[in-house]
Amino acid sequence: MTWTDEELVARSRGGDVDSFNQLILRWERPIYALAYRVIGREDDARDVCQETFLRAFRALPGFRGQAKFSSWLYRITLNLCRDWIRRHRRAPTQQMPEGVDPLDLAADRGPVESIEELVARRELSAVVEEAMARLPEEQRTAIVLKEYHGMTFQEIADLQGCPLSTVKTRLYQGLSVLRRHLEKNGRVTAQLVKRI
């Protein structure tokens, strides 16, 4: 039987540790992917992911379900990422883990790709990551939450604690900067630029 997040949270609050472990298994990859995209460092993203679940476990008795469990986890993760960036006082670096494509961490790809498609996608991913690393944290985070995690504008506004219009502005400005950077370098097809 597959339990919903809400059911697993209720069972976890009742002392069922296995239910919380199921939540970890369900959300570990998306949380790691978010931390990696915001921080850009594999080991530090792993640390943030672990700390997210540790903090969530400790704070679970206080979780009242006013927001979705996933939104609550995202908020914890983003706060930890901000703390990490402030502590290190530097822009995130985008390093590609050995043999790992971060896009694979958040979702399944579907049909098997040809070698040419795989190489092209990885090259494009590297170009986009390089451009993303140049964005201010707020814009980069808005883009990651919207484009990679499929959140609504309102969910992002709630997570970032800002008005809906601010999220839309951050997203628009960030995507505009990305588009200009990719067009300027001439390394991206017109089809991709239209999507951005």
C-alpha positions in Angstrom: 0.0 0.0 0.0 1.3 3.4 -0.9 0.7 6.1 1.7 0.3 9.8 1.0 2.8 12.3 2.5 0.1 13.4 4.9 -0.5 9.9 6.1 3.2 9.2 6.5 3.6 12.4 8.4 0.7 11.5 10.7 2.2 8.1 11.3 5.7 9.6 11.9 4.3 12.0 14.4 2.8 9.0 16.2 6.3 7.5 16.6 6.5 5.3 13.4 10.1 5.8 12.3 9.7 3.6 9.3 7.1 6.1 8.0 9.6 8.9 8.2 12.1 6.7 6.4 9.6 6.3 3.6 9.3 10.1 3.4 13.1 10.3 3.1 13.2 7.8 0.3 10.4 9.6 -1.5 11.9 13.1 -1.2 15.7 12.6 -1.0 16.4 12.9 -4.7 14.4 16.1 -5.3 15.8 17.7 -2.1 19.4 16.9 -3.1 18.7 18.1 -6.7 17.4 21.4 -5.3 20.4 21.9 -3.0 22.8 21.0 -5.8 21.2 23.5 -8.2 21.3 26.3 -5.6 24.7 25.6 -4.1 26.4 23.9 -7.0 28.7 21.7 -5.0 28.0 18.0 -4.7 29.3 17.3 -1.2 27.8 20.4 0.3 24.4 19.6 -1.4 24.6 16.2 0.2 25.2 17.8 3.6 22.3 20.2 3.1 20.1 17.3 2.1 21.0 15.3 5.2 20.5 18.4 7.5 17.1 19.0 5.9 15.8 15.6 6.9 17.4 15.9 10.3 15.8 19.2 11.0 12.5 18.0 9.5 12.5 15.0 11.8 13.2 17.1 14.9 10.6 19.7 13.9 7.9 17.1 12.9 6.0 17.4 16.2 5.4 21.1 15.4 4.4 20.5 11.7 0.7 21.3 11.5 0.1 20.6 7.9 -0.8 24.2 6.9 1.5 23.7 3.9 2.3 20.5 2.0 5.0 18.4 3.5 7.1 18.9 0.3 6.8 22.7 0.5 7.9 22.5 4.1 10.9 20.4 3.1 11.7 22.8 0.2 11.6 25.8 2.7 14.0 24.0 5.1 16.3 23.2 2.2 16.3 26.8 0.8 17.0 28.2 4.3 19.9 25.9 4.7 21.3 26.7 1.2 21.0 30.5 2.1 22.9 29.9 5.3 25.6 27.9 3.4 26.0 30.7 0.8 26.2 33.4 3.5 28.8 31.4 5.5 31.0 30.9 2.5 30.3 34.3 1.1 30.8 33.3 -2.4 28.8 32.6 -5.5 27.9 28.9 -6.0 30.2 26.9 -8.2 28.8 24.5 -10.7 30.8 21.3 -10.7 29.4 18.3 -12.4 29.7 15.1 -10.2 31.7 12.3 -11.8 29.5 10.4 -14.1 26.3 11.9 -12.7 23.9 14.2 -14.6 22.0 16.3 -12.0 19.0 16.3 -14.3 18.7 12.6 -13.6 18.4 13.2 -9.9 15.1 15.1 -10.1 13.2 13.0 -12.6 13.3 10.0 -14.9 14.2 10.7 -18.5 11.9 8.3 -20.2 13.0 6.5 -23.4 16.6 5.6 -23.9 18.7 8.3 -25.7 21.2 7.8 -28.4 24.9 8.7 -27.7 24.6 11.9 -29.8 21.5 13.0 -27.8 23.2 12.2 -24.5 26.3 14.2 -25.4 24.3 17.1 -26.7 22.1 17.2 -23.6 25.1 17.1 -21.3 26.9 19.9 -23.2 23.7 22.0 -23.1 23.3 21.2 -19.4 26.8 22.5 -18.7 26.1 25.7 -20.7 22.9 26.3 -18.8 24.6 25.6 -15.4 27.4 28.0 -16.2 24.8 30.7 -17.0 22.7 29.9 -13.9 25.8 30.3 -11.7 26.0 33.9 -12.8 22.5 34.8 -11.6 21.7 36.3 -8.2 20.6 33.7 -5.6 16.9 34.9 -5.6 16.6 34.7 -9.4 18.4 31.3 -9.6 16.2 29.9 -6.9 13.0 31.0 -8.5 14.1 29.5 -11.8 15.1 26.2 -10.2 11.8 25.9 -8.3 9.7 26.8 -11.3 11.5 25.0 -14.1 13.1 22.1 -12.4 10.6 21.4 -9.6 7.4 22.5 -11.3 6.2 24.7 -8.5 3.5 27.3 -9.0 4.3 31.0 -8.6 2.3 31.1 -5.4 4.1 28.1 -4.0 7.4 29.8 -4.7 6.2 33.1 -3.2 5.2 31.2 0.0 8.6 29.4 0.1 10.6 32.6 -0.4 8.4 34.7 1.8 7.8 37.4 -0.8 4.9 38.7 -2.9 3.7 36.9 -6.0 4.7 39.8 -8.2 8.3 39.6 -6.8 8.6 36.0 -7.8 7.3 36.7 -11.3 9.8 39.6 -11.6 12.7 37.4 -10.4 11.8 34.7 -12.8 11.4 37.0 -15.8 14.6 38.9 -15.0 16.6 35.7 -14.4 15.3 34.0 -17.6 16.0 37.2 -19.6 19.6 37.2 -18.4 19.9 33.5 -19.2 18.5 34.0 -22.7 20.9 36.9 -23.4 23.9 34.9 -22.1 23.1 31.9 -24.2 22.4 34.0 -27.3 25.6 36.0 -26.8 27.7 32.8 -26.6 25.9 31.4 -29.7 26.1 28.0 -28.1 22.4 27.3 -28.0 19.9 26.7 -30.7 17.1 29.1 -31.5 14.6 26.4 -30.3 16.1 26.4 -26.8 16.2 30.2 -26.6 12.5 30.4 -27.4 11.8 28.0 -24.5 13.7 30.2 -22.2 
